[in-house]
Amino acid sequence: MKFKPVFAVFLTLALGVTCAGWAQQRIVDVPEWKESEAPPPPAFDISKLVTFDAPLSSSLIYGVDPASVSISNSDSLVRYVMVATSASGARNVMYEGIRCATGEVKTYARYSPEGRWNVVANPQWRSLFGNMPSNHALRFAQAGACDGAAPASSVEALVRQLKTPNPKRKD
């Protein structure tokens, strides 16, 4: 009967080594993700914006021009021009990217009132779930840019989803 504790310890150690080896194997076998170079900010048309649900606490209306949306096959990023419009008509326009797999967003450029793009120096990935002044990127991801941890299957599918109201939305 003294063999049971020794067997249990042996079994625990063997499983631990096997699982650790499996996890290490998985890390080695998965190629490291690399972001492709972001194309320059695309043109956008204010008159063609497709809006989507924003936080109820926001006074801004958010929208994207479908022609500005791209889904990259090489790095699975959704890039787009986001337009935030206030009740007075003032606009903030940003060229951004979402990485659905990690729940992150990056701002590549901001549009100036003078009508030109100002590229962000050294843009960084930020969590969609972080404490940001606006969670428009999270709302955009939930509204159709992401399908779980994957990007939308196509720009057409993304736009179709944006145009479909989400009755299960939570604020």
N, C-alpha and C positions, 0 to 999 in steps of 0.2 A: 504494500500500500504506500510505501515511501516513494514509489516511482511516479505517482500522479503529479505531485508538485513539480518535480524535475521535468516531466513531459510537458506540463503546462508552460513552464518557463521557456523550454526549448521551442515549443510551438509559437509562442508569442514573439520570440526573437526571430525565428524564421520568417514569420509573416511580416514583421517590421522591416527586415532586410529586403524581402521580396517587394513590398509596397514601395520602399524608398528607391529601390532599383527601377521599378516600373515608372515612378514619377520622374526620376532622372532621365530615363530613356525617352519619355514623352517630351521633356524639355529639349533634349538633344535633337530629336527627330523633327520638331516643329521649326520651320525656318523663321528667322527673326523678321518681324513686320518692318517694312520701310515705306515711308510716305513718298509718293511720287512728287515731282516738282509741281507746285500749284500753277495752273495756267493763269495768265493775267486776268484781272477782274472782267467779267463779261458785261456787255451792254445790257441795259434793262429798260423796260417801258412801264412807267407808272400806271398807264391806262389798262395794262394787262395783268395787274396783280391779282393773285388768288389769295384771299385772306383765310385765316384759320383762327380757331378759338384761342384767345389769350386769357391770362388769369383774370378773374372777375375784378380783382383789385386794380387792374391796369386801365389807365385811360387811353392807352395807345392802341392803334389798330395795326396788326402785323400782317404782312403779305409778301409773297415771292412772285416774281415773273417766271412762269414755267420755262421760258427760253433761257433763263440764267442758270437753271438747275442742270447739274451733271452728276453722273454716278460713275466713279472710276472702277474699272474691272481690276486694275493692277494693285490698288491698295484699299478697295472697298469704302472709299470716302464719298460722302454726298456733299457737293459744293454748290453754293447758291448765293444769290443776292437777296438779303433780307431788308425790307423797308418797314420802318416803324413810323407811323403818322399820328400826330397829336390832333386833338379837336380843332386847334387853330390852324392846322395845315402844315405845321413844321414837320420836317422829316429827318430821320436818322437812317442812313443807308450803310449797310455793312456787307462785305464779301466774306463769307464764312465757310467752314467745313465741319461736318459732323462725322465722327468715327463711332458708328453704332456698336461695334464689338466691345468698346471700352467705355461708352457713355461719355465721350469727350467732345468738346467744341473748340475751334480755333478761329480767330478773326484775322484774316489776311490783309484787309484794306478797309478804309472808311471813305465814303464819298463826301466831298466838300461842297459847301453851298456855291462855290465857284464853278462847279461842274467837272471836277477832276478827282481821280482816285488818289488817296494818300496811303501808300503801302505801310503796313505796321512793321516796324523794325523788330526782328527776332520774335515772330508770333509764337505763342506757347499754347499747348493743349491744356484746357481747363475742364474740370468735371461739369457735366450737365446738371449734376445734383448739388453743386457747391453753392455757397452763399454769394450769388451774383446779384447786381442791381436789377437785372431782368432775367427771367427764365424763358425768354422767347425761343431759344434754341431747343430747350427741353420740350416745349409745347410743339415745336415744329417736328421734332423727332417722333413724339407721340402721335401727332396728327397724320403722319404718313411717310416721313423721311426714312424712318427705320421700321423694320419688320422684326421685332425682337432685337437680337444682337446683330442682325444683318441689315444692309441697306435695302431700300425698296427694290423690287425686282426690275423696275424701269422707271423712267421719268413719267411716263404715261400713267403707270400704276400709282405713283406718288401723287400726281395731280388729281387723279380720280379719288384717292383717299382723302385728300385735302378738301375736296368738294362735298364729301359725305360727312354730315354732322356726327359727332360722337356723343350719344346720349349717356354714356357711362363715365364721362369726364368727371374728375375730382379736383377740387381746388384746395 
